[in-house]
Amino acid sequence: MTQPKKKTAGTSGTPEKPDDKAGTGQPPEAQRSVVTAAQVLRAAHEQFAELTGLRPEGISRFERTEGGGWELEAEVVELARVPETMSVMALYELSLDTDGLLTGYRRVRRYERGRTGRTDSR
């Protein structure tokens, strides 16, 4: 009487495709985890604060890029003053990849918190 062969890990009876690293039978782009908008916002906030020491007070723009990444505009207090309406604010543009990792940021403009109109020329 012969014993049945044991299956070893990684052998499913069908050959693994070369681009199928996880062995799921799906192409890599289908294996990528879905990142929600809330996760992207949290990730952007945490990574930006870690790099700059500045905490975003609000997000004024949040959109997907053509490549599948994300672009955000975050408002931060750069210089706190009394009264608060005289604090110096800054608007930063943040770029994140499809997984929500910060790939870059730049300051777009600075303004006093109490100012509603633009005072700089852009």
Helices and strands as residue ranges (DSSP letters): H 28-31, H 37-52, E 56-64, E 70-79, G 84-86, E 88-96, E 102-112
